[in-house]
Amino acid sequence: MKKIVISTLAVLIACPAFAAGRNPNESTWQFFGLDPYIGLRGGASYSNLNYSYNDHKETMSDTIFQGRAALGLEVCDTVRSEIEWSIYSKSKDSANFGNIGDVNVETKMQTLLWNNYWEFGGYHIVRPFFGLGAGVAFTDVKREIPNVGHHSESKTRFSAMGALGVTFDMERFAVDIAARYNYVDINSGLHNFGGDIGIRFMF
C-alpha cells in the first residue's frame, strides 16, 4: 500500500511539471497527430449486486469508493478516447437467503475499459460531455455463512459504462466532474451508480 501511495504522489507531482511546459495551441509532442493526456479520478458510488443463492435472489448493496487512472488521446477538439483502469473498495452486505439465515457477501472489483467521450456546446472553457465505454471487470465475490463456511469465486466478465458530466478546460489541464453508471455481468448483474471528479494533464 505504501508503494502505491508513493507512486501516486510521484505522478501527481510530475504531471503538472510536464503540463506546464505545454504550448496552449500545440502539444509538446503528438502521437500520430493526436494530443495525449493522462487522467486521475476519484469518487464514491453505490454498488448493487443481484446475488442468487439457495433458490433465492437478494440485492446486496453498499456505498464504496473508487480511484481511476487513464491514458488517452484527444482526437479533436470535442472527442477523446482512452484506456482506463479502475479500482473499487470492498463492497459488503448481508441478507437472509431462505432458511439458512444471514449470508455475508463481499465483492472486490477492478475494471479495464476503453472509453470514448464527446463534448458538446459552444463554450471555450466549460463544456458538457457524455461518454460510453466497454471492457472487462476482474471480480472476486466471497460468500460467508456463519458456522458453516465460506466460498470465494473470481471471474473476469464483460463490463460497460455510461457517463454524463462537465469539463473545465484550462488548456494545460482540465477538470472533469461526472455522474457515471457501470454494469458488470456477474451473478445476476452488478450495477454501480456514482460520481467522479478528476483532472487530466495534456502534453
PyRosetta script that sets phi, psi and omega in degrees:
from pyrosetta import init, pose_from_sequence

init()
pose = pose_from_sequence("MKKIVISTLAVLIACPAFAAGRNPNESTWQFFGLDPYIGLRGGASYSNLNYSYNDHKETMSDTIFQGRAALGLEVCDTVRSEIEWSIYSKSKDSANFGNIGDVNVETKMQTLLWNNYWEFGGYHIVRPFFGLGAGVAFTDVKREIPNVGHHSESKTRFSAMGALGVTFDMERFAVDIAARYNYVDINSGLHNFGGDIGIRFMF")
pose.set_psi(1, -40.0)
pose.set_omega(1, 179.8)
pose.set_phi(2, -62.2)
pose.set_psi(2, -38.6)
pose.set_omega(2, 179.4)
pose.set_phi(3, -65.2)
pose.set_psi(3, -38.5)
pose.set_omega(3, 179.2)
pose.set_phi(4, -64.8)
pose.set_psi(4, -44.0)
pose.set_omega(4, -180.0)
pose.set_phi(5, -62.6)
pose.set_psi(5, -45.6)
pose.set_omega(5, -179.2)
pose.set_phi(6, -63.6)
pose.set_psi(6, -42.3)
pose.set_omega(6, 178.9)
pose.set_phi(7, -63.5)
pose.set_psi(7, -42.0)
pose.set_omega(7, 179.1)
pose.set_phi(8, -62.9)
pose.set_psi(8, -43.9)
pose.set_omega(8, 178.3)
pose.set_phi(9, -62.3)
pose.set_psi(9, -38.7)
pose.set_omega(9, 178.8)
pose.set_phi(10, -62.5)
pose.set_psi(10, -41.9)
pose.set_omega(10, 178.1)
pose.set_phi(11, -64.7)
pose.set_psi(11, -42.8)
pose.set_omega(11, -179.6)
pose.set_phi(12, -62.7)
pose.set_psi(12, -35.9)
pose.set_omega(12, 179.8)
pose.set_phi(13, -75.7)
pose.set_psi(13, -39.0)
pose.set_omega(13, -175.0)
pose.set_phi(14, -75.3)
pose.set_psi(14, -35.5)
pose.set_omega(14, -174.6)
pose.set_phi(15, -60.4)
pose.set_psi(15, -48.6)
pose.set_omega(15, 179.2)
pose.set_phi(16, -62.1)
pose.set_psi(16, -31.9)
pose.set_omega(16, -179.7)
pose.set_phi(17, -64.0)
pose.set_psi(17, -42.8)
pose.set_omega(17, 177.4)
pose.set_phi(18, -70.3)
pose.set_psi(18, -41.8)
pose.set_omega(18, -176.8)
pose.set_phi(19, -67.8)
pose.set_psi(19, -29.3)
pose.set_omega(19, -177.2)
pose.set_phi(20, -63.7)
pose.set_psi(20, -25.7)
pose.set_omega(20, -178.9)
pose.set_phi(21, -87.1)
pose.set_psi(21, 5.3)
pose.set_omega(21, -175.4)
pose.set_phi(22, -80.0)
pose.set_psi(22, 132.2)
pose.set_omega(22, 172.1)
pose.set_phi(23, -70.7)
pose.set_psi(23, 128.1)
pose.set_omega(23, -177.3)
pose.set_phi(24, -56.9)
pose.set_psi(24, -27.4)
pose.set_omega(24, -176.0)
pose.set_phi(25, -98.3)
pose.set_psi(25, -5.3)
pose.set_omega(25, -176.5)
pose.set_phi(26, -155.9)
pose.set_psi(26, 140.2)
pose.set_omega(26, 178.0)
pose.set_phi(27, -69.1)
pose.set_psi(27, 151.3)
pose.set_omega(27, 174.7)
pose.set_phi(28, -67.3)
pose.set_psi(28, -28.5)
pose.set_omega(28, 171.2)
pose.set_phi(29, -153.8)
pose.set_psi(29, 158.0)
pose.set_omega(29, -176.8)
pose.set_phi(30, -130.5)
pose.set_psi(30, 160.5)
pose.set_omega(30, 178.3)
pose.set_phi(31, -118.5)
pose.set_psi(31, 102.1)
pose.set_omega(31, -175.0)
pose.set_phi(32, 52.6)
pose.set_psi(32, 39.5)
pose.set_omega(32, 178.2)
pose.set_phi(33, 81.6)
pose.set_psi(33, 2.8)
pose.set_omega(33, -179.7)
pose.set_phi(34, -105.1)
pose.set_psi(34, 144.8)
pose.set_omega(34, -177.4)
pose.set_phi(35, -87.8)
pose.set_psi(35, 119.4)
pose.set_omega(35, -179.4)
pose.set_phi(36, -84.3)
pose.set_psi(36, 159.9)
pose.set_omega(36, 175.4)
pose.set_phi(37, -153.6)
pose.set_psi(37, 161.8)
pose.set_omega(37, 168.1)
pose.set_phi(38, -123.4)
pose.set_psi(38, 148.0)
pose.set_omega(38, -177.7)
pose.set_phi(39, -130.7)
pose.set_psi(39, 141.8)
pose.set_omega(39, 175.2)
pose.set_phi(40, -124.1)
pose.set_psi(40, 130.6)
pose.set_omega(40, -174.8)
pose.set_phi(41, -138.8)
pose.set_psi(41, 156.2)
pose.set_omega(41, 176.4)
pose.set_phi(42, -155.8)
pose.set_psi(42, 158.2)
pose.set_omega(42, 180.0)
pose.set_phi(43, 177.4)
pose.set_psi(43, -164.6)
pose.set_omega(43, -179.6)
pose.set_phi(44, -131.8)
pose.set_psi(44, 155.8)
pose.set_omega(44, -178.3)
pose.set_phi(45, -152.9)
pose.set_psi(45, 167.6)
pose.set_omega(45, 178.5)
pose.set_phi(46, -109.4)
pose.set_psi(46, 115.4)
pose.set_omega(46, -177.7)
pose.set_phi(47, -97.9)
pose.set_psi(47, 134.7)
pose.set_omega(47, -176.1)
pose.set_phi(48, -133.6)
pose.set_psi(48, 105.2)
pose.set_omega(48, 179.8)
pose.set_phi(49, -106.4)
pose.set_psi(49, 121.9)
pose.set_omega(49, 174.4)
pose.set_phi(50, -85.6)
pose.set_psi(50, 106.0)
pose.set_omega(50, -170.3)
pose.set_phi(51, -110.7)
pose.set_psi(51, 128.5)
pose.set_omega(51, -179.8)
pose.set_phi(52, -108.0)
pose.set_psi(52, 132.5)
pose.set_omega(52, 178.3)
pose.set_phi(53, -163.2)
pose.set_psi(53, 140.5)
pose.set_omega(53, 176.4)
pose.set_phi(54, 56.2)
pose.set_psi(54, 40.7)
pose.set_omega(54, 179.7)
pose.set_phi(55, 62.7)
pose.set_psi(55, 21.5)
pose.set_omega(55, 175.5)
pose.set_phi(56, -127.1)
pose.set_psi(56, 149.7)
pose.set_omega(56, 174.9)
pose.set_phi(57, -124.9)
pose.set_psi(57, 126.0)
pose.set_omega(57, -179.1)
pose.set_phi(58, -126.3)
pose.set_psi(58, 159.4)
pose.set_omega(58, 177.6)
pose.set_phi(59, -98.0)
pose.set_psi(59, 118.2)
pose.set_omega(59, 179.1)
pose.set_phi(60, -101.2)
pose.set_psi(60, 115.1)
pose.set_omega(60, -171.8)
pose.set_phi(61, -125.4)
pose.set_psi(61, 149.6)
pose.set_omega(61, 178.2)
pose.set_phi(62, -164.1)
pose.set_psi(62, 154.3)
pose.set_omega(62, 172.8)
pose.set_phi(63, -94.8)
pose.set_psi(63, 127.1)
pose.set_omega(63, -174.7)
pose.set_phi(64, -132.0)
pose.set_psi(64, 172.4)
pose.set_omega(64, 177.1)
pose.set_phi(65, -115.8)
pose.set_psi(65, 155.9)
pose.set_omega(65, 178.7)
pose.set_phi(66, -143.0)
pose.set_psi(66, 151.7)
pose.set_omega(66, 174.0)
pose.set_phi(67, -128.6)
pose.set_psi(67, 145.1)
pose.set_omega(67, -175.7)
pose.set_phi(68, -136.9)
pose.set_psi(68, 147.1)
pose.set_omega(68, 173.3)
pose.set_phi(69, -132.3)
pose.set_psi(69, 135.8)
pose.set_omega(69, -175.3)
pose.set_phi(70, -134.3)
pose.set_psi(70, 146.8)
pose.set_omega(70, 172.6)
pose.set_phi(71, -123.6)
pose.set_psi(71, 120.1)
pose.set_omega(71, -172.7)
pose.set_phi(72, -142.3)
pose.set_psi(72, 179.1)
pose.set_omega(72, 179.3)
pose.set_phi(73, -133.1)
pose.set_psi(73, 136.5)
pose.set_omega(73, 171.6)
pose.set_phi(74, -85.5)
pose.set_psi(74, 108.9)
pose.set_omega(74, -177.3)
pose.set_phi(75, -70.7)
pose.set_psi(75, -40.5)
pose.set_omega(75, 175.7)
pose.set_phi(76, -155.5)
pose.set_psi(76, -167.2)
pose.set_omega(76, -176.4)
pose.set_phi(77, -65.3)
pose.set_psi(77, -22.9)
pose.set_omega(77, -173.3)
pose.set_phi(78, -120.7)
pose.set_psi(78, -4.1)
pose.set_omega(78, -176.0)
pose.set_phi(79, -127.5)
pose.set_psi(79, 134.3)
pose.set_omega(79, 174.7)
pose.set_phi(80, -138.9)
pose.set_psi(80, 152.0)
pose.set_omega(80, -177.7)
pose.set_phi(81, -135.1)
pose.set_psi(81, 142.9)
pose.set_omega(81, -173.2)
pose.set_phi(82, -153.7)
pose.set_psi(82, 159.6)
pose.set_omega(82, 168.1)
pose.set_phi(83, -105.8)
pose.set_psi(83, 128.0)
pose.set_omega(83, -173.1)
pose.set_phi(84, -127.5)
pose.set_psi(84, 133.5)
pose.set_omega(84, 175.4)
pose.set_phi(85, -109.6)
pose.set_psi(85, 128.2)
pose.set_omega(85, -178.8)
pose.set_phi(86, -123.8)
pose.set_psi(86, 140.4)
pose.set_omega(86, 175.5)
pose.set_phi(87, -122.5)
pose.set_psi(87, 129.7)
pose.set_omega(87, -178.2)
pose.set_phi(88, -110.9)
pose.set_psi(88, 145.3)
pose.set_omega(88, 174.3)
pose.set_phi(89, -72.6)
pose.set_psi(89, 165.9)
pose.set_omega(89, -175.5)
pose.set_phi(90, -67.7)
pose.set_psi(90, 134.7)
pose.set_omega(90, 175.8)
pose.set_phi(91, -102.4)
pose.set_psi(91, 131.4)
pose.set_omega(91, -176.7)
pose.set_phi(92, -134.1)
pose.set_psi(92, 138.1)
pose.set_omega(92, 175.2)
pose.set_phi(93, -161.3)
pose.set_psi(93, 167.4)
pose.set_omega(93, 177.9)
pose.set_phi(94, -139.4)
pose.set_psi(94, 154.2)
pose.set_omega(94, 179.7)
pose.set_phi(95, -155.4)
pose.set_psi(95, 164.2)
pose.set_omega(95, -179.8)
pose.set_phi(96, -96.8)
pose.set_psi(96, 112.0)
pose.set_omega(96, -179.7)
pose.set_phi(97, -100.6)
pose.set_psi(97, 78.1)
pose.set_omega(97, 178.1)
pose.set_phi(98, 78.2)
pose.set_psi(98, -134.6)
pose.set_omega(98, -172.2)
pose.set_phi(99, -94.8)
pose.set_psi(99, 13.4)
pose.set_omega(99, -177.6)
pose.set_phi(100, -99.7)
pose.set_psi(100, 0.8)
pose.set_omega(100, 178.2)
pose.set_phi(101, 84.7)
pose.set_psi(101, -166.4)
pose.set_omega(101, -177.2)
pose.set_phi(102, -66.9)
pose.set_psi(102, 136.7)
pose.set_omega(102, 175.4)
pose.set_phi(103, -120.0)
pose.set_psi(103, 125.4)
pose.set_omega(103, 179.1)
pose.set_phi(104, -92.7)
pose.set_psi(104, 131.3)
pose.set_omega(104, -179.1)
pose.set_phi(105, -125.1)
pose.set_psi(105, 127.4)
pose.set_omega(105, 176.7)
pose.set_phi(106, -118.4)
pose.set_psi(106, 137.7)
pose.set_omega(106, -179.3)
pose.set_phi(107, -127.3)
pose.set_psi(107, 125.6)
pose.set_omega(107, 172.3)
pose.set_phi(108, -112.6)
pose.set_psi(108, 142.7)
pose.set_omega(108, -174.6)
pose.set_phi(109, -151.7)
pose.set_psi(109, 144.4)
pose.set_omega(109, 168.5)
pose.set_phi(110, -136.0)
pose.set_psi(110, 150.8)
pose.set_omega(110, 179.3)
pose.set_phi(111, -131.5)
pose.set_psi(111, 150.0)
pose.set_omega(111, 172.8)
pose.set_phi(112, -127.5)
pose.set_psi(112, 111.7)
pose.set_omega(112, -172.2)
pose.set_phi(113, -125.8)
pose.set_psi(113, 149.5)
pose.set_omega(113, 168.0)
pose.set_phi(114, -101.9)
pose.set_psi(114, 114.1)
pose.set_omega(114, -175.6)
pose.set_phi(115, -111.3)
pose.set_psi(115, 147.7)
pose.set_omega(115, 174.5)
pose.set_phi(116, -131.6)
pose.set_psi(116, 134.2)
pose.set_omega(116, -176.2)
pose.set_phi(117, -124.1)
pose.set_psi(117, 142.2)
pose.set_omega(117, 176.9)
pose.set_phi(118, -123.5)
pose.set_psi(118, 123.4)
pose.set_omega(118, 176.4)
pose.set_phi(119, -96.7)
pose.set_psi(119, 145.9)
pose.set_omega(119, -179.0)
pose.set_phi(120, -140.8)
pose.set_psi(120, 164.5)
pose.set_omega(120, -176.3)
pose.set_phi(121, 102.1)
pose.set_psi(121, 152.6)
pose.set_omega(121, -176.0)
pose.set_phi(122, -94.7)
pose.set_psi(122, 28.5)
pose.set_omega(122, -177.5)
pose.set_phi(123, -95.5)
pose.set_psi(123, 146.2)
pose.set_omega(123, -177.2)
pose.set_phi(124, -82.9)
pose.set_psi(124, -42.1)
pose.set_omega(124, -175.4)
pose.set_phi(125, -100.0)
pose.set_psi(125, -48.6)
pose.set_omega(125, -176.4)
pose.set_phi(126, -103.1)
pose.set_psi(126, 118.9)
pose.set_omega(126, -179.0)
pose.set_phi(127, -138.2)
pose.set_psi(127, 130.9)
pose.set_omega(127, 173.5)
pose.set_phi(128, -71.8)
pose.set_psi(128, 159.0)
pose.set_omega(128, 177.6)
pose.set_phi(129, -151.3)
pose.set_psi(129, 160.6)
pose.set_omega(129, 169.0)
pose.set_phi(130, -133.5)
pose.set_psi(130, 154.7)
pose.set_omega(130, -176.3)
pose.set_phi(131, -140.8)
pose.set_psi(131, 152.7)
pose.set_omega(131, 175.8)
pose.set_phi(132, -134.2)
pose.set_psi(132, 142.8)
pose.set_omega(132, -179.5)
pose.set_phi(133, -149.9)
pose.set_psi(133, 159.9)
pose.set_omega(133, 178.1)
pose.set_phi(134, -151.0)
pose.set_psi(134, 153.5)
pose.set_omega(134, -179.6)
pose.set_phi(135, 174.2)
pose.set_psi(135, -140.2)
pose.set_omega(135, -177.6)
pose.set_phi(136, -129.2)
pose.set_psi(136, 153.4)
pose.set_omega(136, 174.5)
pose.set_phi(137, -120.1)
pose.set_psi(137, 138.0)
pose.set_omega(137, 176.8)
pose.set_phi(138, -106.1)
pose.set_psi(138, 111.3)
pose.set_omega(138, -171.1)
pose.set_phi(139, -121.0)
pose.set_psi(139, 152.2)
pose.set_omega(139, 174.4)
pose.set_phi(140, -137.6)
pose.set_psi(140, 109.9)
pose.set_omega(140, -178.7)
pose.set_phi(141, -109.3)
pose.set_psi(141, 122.6)
pose.set_omega(141, -178.1)
pose.set_phi(142, -114.9)
pose.set_psi(142, 128.3)
pose.set_omega(142, 177.4)
pose.set_phi(143, -110.4)
pose.set_psi(143, 129.5)
pose.set_omega(143, 179.6)
pose.set_phi(144, -130.6)
pose.set_psi(144, 127.8)
pose.set_omega(144, 178.2)
pose.set_phi(145, -113.7)
pose.set_psi(145, 119.1)
pose.set_omega(145, -179.4)
pose.set_phi(146, -53.8)
pose.set_psi(146, 135.2)
pose.set_omega(146, 178.3)
pose.set_phi(147, 66.5)
pose.set_psi(147, 8.6)
pose.set_omega(147, 178.6)
pose.set_phi(148, -120.0)
pose.set_psi(148, -53.0)
pose.set_omega(148, -179.3)
pose.set_phi(149, 146.1)
pose.set_psi(149, -171.1)
pose.set_omega(149, -178.9)
pose.set_phi(150, -135.4)
pose.set_psi(150, 160.7)
pose.set_omega(150, 178.5)
pose.set_phi(151, -140.3)
pose.set_psi(151, 132.2)
pose.set_omega(151, -179.2)
pose.set_phi(152, -122.1)
pose.set_psi(152, 139.8)
pose.set_omega(152, -178.6)
pose.set_phi(153, -136.6)
pose.set_psi(153, 121.8)
pose.set_omega(153, 179.0)
pose.set_phi(154, -106.0)
pose.set_psi(154, 131.8)
pose.set_omega(154, -178.2)
pose.set_phi(155, -141.2)
pose.set_psi(155, 152.1)
pose.set_omega(155, 170.3)
pose.set_phi(156, -112.3)
pose.set_psi(156, 118.7)
pose.set_omega(156, -172.7)
pose.set_phi(157, -134.4)
pose.set_psi(157, 165.2)
pose.set_omega(157, 178.2)
pose.set_phi(158, -64.7)
pose.set_psi(158, 142.7)
pose.set_omega(158, 176.9)
pose.set_phi(159, -138.6)
pose.set_psi(159, 147.7)
pose.set_omega(159, 178.0)
pose.set_phi(160, -139.5)
pose.set_psi(160, 153.7)
pose.set_omega(160, -179.9)
pose.set_phi(161, -141.3)
pose.set_psi(161, 153.1)
pose.set_omega(161, 172.2)
pose.set_phi(162, -134.1)
pose.set_psi(162, 142.2)
pose.set_omega(162, -176.6)
pose.set_phi(163, -140.0)
pose.set_psi(163, 150.2)
pose.set_omega(163, 175.8)
pose.set_phi(164, -141.8)
pose.set_psi(164, 127.3)
pose.set_omega(164, -175.7)
pose.set_phi(165, -164.9)
pose.set_psi(165, -161.6)
pose.set_omega(165, -179.6)
pose.set_phi(166, -139.5)
pose.set_psi(166, 141.9)
pose.set_omega(166, 178.7)
pose.set_phi(167, -115.2)
pose.set_psi(167, 141.9)
pose.set_omega(167, 175.3)
pose.set_phi(168, -111.1)
pose.set_psi(168, 102.9)
pose.set_omega(168, -172.8)
pose.set_phi(169, -90.7)
pose.set_psi(169, 114.1)
pose.set_omega(169, 179.3)
pose.set_phi(170, -105.3)
pose.set_psi(170, 20.3)
pose.set_omega(170, 178.9)
pose.set_phi(171, 72.5)
pose.set_psi(171, -59.9)
pose.set_omega(171, 179.0)
pose.set_phi(172, -80.7)
pose.set_psi(172, -26.1)
pose.set_omega(172, 175.7)
pose.set_phi(173, -150.5)
pose.set_psi(173, 166.7)
pose.set_omega(173, 179.2)
pose.set_phi(174, -139.4)
pose.set_psi(174, 146.0)
pose.set_omega(174, 176.5)
pose.set_phi(175, -109.7)
pose.set_psi(175, 128.3)
pose.set_omega(175, -179.0)
pose.set_phi(176, -115.7)
pose.set_psi(176, 132.9)
pose.set_omega(176, 173.6)
pose.set_phi(177, -122.1)
pose.set_psi(177, 125.5)
pose.set_omega(177, -172.2)
pose.set_phi(178, -145.1)
pose.set_psi(178, 146.3)
pose.set_omega(178, 164.9)
pose.set_phi(179, -95.1)
pose.set_psi(179, 143.0)
pose.set_omega(179, -169.1)
pose.set_phi(180, -144.3)
pose.set_psi(180, 145.2)
pose.set_omega(180, 175.5)
pose.set_phi(181, -125.9)
pose.set_psi(181, 132.0)
pose.set_omega(181, 175.9)
pose.set_phi(182, -121.7)
pose.set_psi(182, 138.2)
pose.set_omega(182, 174.0)
pose.set_phi(183, -119.9)
pose.set_psi(183, 137.3)
pose.set_omega(183, 177.1)
pose.set_phi(184, -129.3)
pose.set_psi(184, 133.1)
pose.set_omega(184, -175.6)
pose.set_phi(185, -87.5)
pose.set_psi(185, 69.8)
pose.set_omega(185, 173.2)
pose.set_phi(186, -125.4)
pose.set_psi(186, 148.8)
pose.set_omega(186, -177.7)
pose.set_phi(187, 49.3)
pose.set_psi(187, -122.8)
pose.set_omega(187, 177.5)
pose.set_phi(188, -99.8)
pose.set_psi(188, 17.4)
pose.set_omega(188, 176.6)
pose.set_phi(189, 112.6)
pose.set_psi(189, 129.7)
pose.set_omega(189, 174.7)
pose.set_phi(190, -112.2)
pose.set_psi(190, 128.7)
pose.set_omega(190, 179.9)
pose.set_phi(191, -119.5)
pose.set_psi(191, 132.5)
pose.set_omega(191, -177.6)
pose.set_phi(192, -128.1)
pose.set_psi(192, 120.2)
pose.set_omega(192, 179.9)
pose.set_phi(193, -116.4)
pose.set_psi(193, 127.2)
pose.set_omega(193, -176.9)
pose.set_phi(194, -161.9)
pose.set_psi(194, -172.8)
pose.set_omega(194, 178.9)
pose.set_phi(195, -136.7)
pose.set_psi(195, 145.8)
pose.set_omega(195, -178.4)
pose.set_phi(196, -129.0)
pose.set_psi(196, 150.9)
pose.set_omega(196, 164.3)
pose.set_phi(197, -129.7)
pose.set_psi(197, 135.4)
pose.set_omega(197, -174.5)
pose.set_phi(198, -149.1)
pose.set_psi(198, 171.3)
pose.set_omega(198, 179.2)
pose.set_phi(199, -132.3)
pose.set_psi(199, 137.7)
pose.set_omega(199, 177.1)
pose.set_phi(200, -116.1)
pose.set_psi(200, 133.2)
pose.set_omega(200, 177.4)
pose.set_phi(201, -107.4)
pose.set_psi(201, 119.2)
pose.set_omega(201, 179.5)
pose.set_phi(202, -92.0)
pose.set_psi(202, 146.2)
pose.set_omega(202, -177.6)
pose.set_phi(203, -117.9)
pose.dump_pdb("model.pdb")
